Amino acid sequence: MGVVARERSREAPAGPRVTGVELAAGAARVVVARAESGRLRVIGRAETAVPRDAIVGGLVVDPPAVSDALGAAVAAAERGTASDRAVIAIDGDDVRTYHVSTPFEREASAAPITRAEIDRALREARDDAARHAQTEVDEDPALRGVATARLADEVSSLVLDGRPLESLIGYHGRSLEVHTDVAVAPLVLSGAALATMGSSRRRATAVSGIYALARLVAESGIAEAGIVRLGADVTAIAVIRERRVLGTRVFGLGRDVLAAREATRDEDARVWAECVALPLRSQDAPAPERWLFVGVPETLLALPNALREIVQTARGAAPRIGPLNPGITGRVFSDVPVHAEDLVAVGAAALASEVYA
């Protein structure tokens, strides 16, 4: 136990500069950040407009235009100092996130857990999660026959005898669980997004945008919530339980179409809310009591109101519904103004910085 206490008492040095990017219809958003003492410090932020229809449903269909816009935003955010690594967040209909729990039974439960034991468990858990994701992809009608790429596999939690712990080294116990999140997307989607970085020397990877946002919220201490992000052309949903992202989903109905149909807004809102609630009905647990929204203007408040009615009917009590603002993400502090619309890019930067490790 003394080893664990000494490890936690050390101040971690500031990590390398990283870049988080969100590519979405109409805009490229960029934040530059670094990990400092277990938190994420945002030191640069920029946004550039992307030509209409240059990005559709997460797919980059006009690479030169998107590359130019992204290059300008990255240059403005980095301010002359290039980052070591970049993570690009995208959301589309066929981007999937799977949450996998891999259990281990320790024979020597009285012996302290060592770094070598943890490393071995993490390797096996990632292999298990990759197999699970591949099985899910093979059985998914929308992805069957589609070339896919595994965007990332992130360890989201370590649990020992039912207790989630930040570090297991030095602890004793028998039952160990490793929770891993695996994101998968069509190869054409992820490849086109990564190509927008052009000839940059940064190491770049892609990730699900709604996963990056939900993971940021969960790691900031929100134990249970539904996260809904209304984009210009898509809606992205994530469910958090026990501070873990249990799954994500995206469908192609966004702010632009809904805002243009003023005459049928209430009816459209009910259809939209049914689409949001659809994946929840297949889960054993009840719908979350708390819902956090990003990207909903005042003119479209009919959307969260319609979802409130559906969740209230399912739960038997009114849910808490409100905006997701930067103040909720207590694991982040910033030298520059950060807005709610920037939080996907902030979440991508957090993954790039490995601040959750």
Sequence and secondary structure as in RCSB ss.txt:
>XXXX:A:sequence
MGVVARERSREAPAGPRVTGVELAAGAARVVVARAESGRLRVIGRAETAVPRDAIVGGLVVDPPAVSDALGAAVA
AAERGTASDRAVIAIDGDDVRTYHVSTPFEREASAAPITRAEIDRALREARDDAARHAQTEVDEDPALRGVATAR
LADEVSSLVLDGRPLESLIGYHGRSLEVHTDVAVAPLVLSGAALATMGSSRRRATAVSGIYALARLVAESGIAEA
GIVRLGADVTAIAVIRERRVLGTRVFGLGRDVLAAREATRDEDARVWAECVALPLRSQDAPAPERWLFVGVPETL
LALPNALREIVQTARGAAPRIGPLNPGITGRVFSDVPVHAEDLVAVGAAALASEVYA
>XXXX:A:secstr
 HHHHHHHHS       EEEEEEETTEEEEEEEEEETTEEEEEEEEEEE  TTSEETTEES HHHHHHHHHHHHH
HHHTT   SEEEEEE  TT EEEEEEEEEE S TTS   HHHHHHHHHHHHHHHHHHHHHHHHH TTTTT  EEE
EEEEEEEEEETTEEES  TT   SEEEEEEEEEEEEHHHHHHHHHTTTT  SEEEEEEHHHHHHHHHHHTT  SE
EEEEE SS EEEEEEETTEEEEEEEES  HHHHHH GGGHHHHHHHHHHHHHGGGGGSSS   SEEEEES  GGG
THHHHHHHHHHHHHHSS  EEEE  GGG TTEEESS   GGGHHHHHHHHHHHTTT 
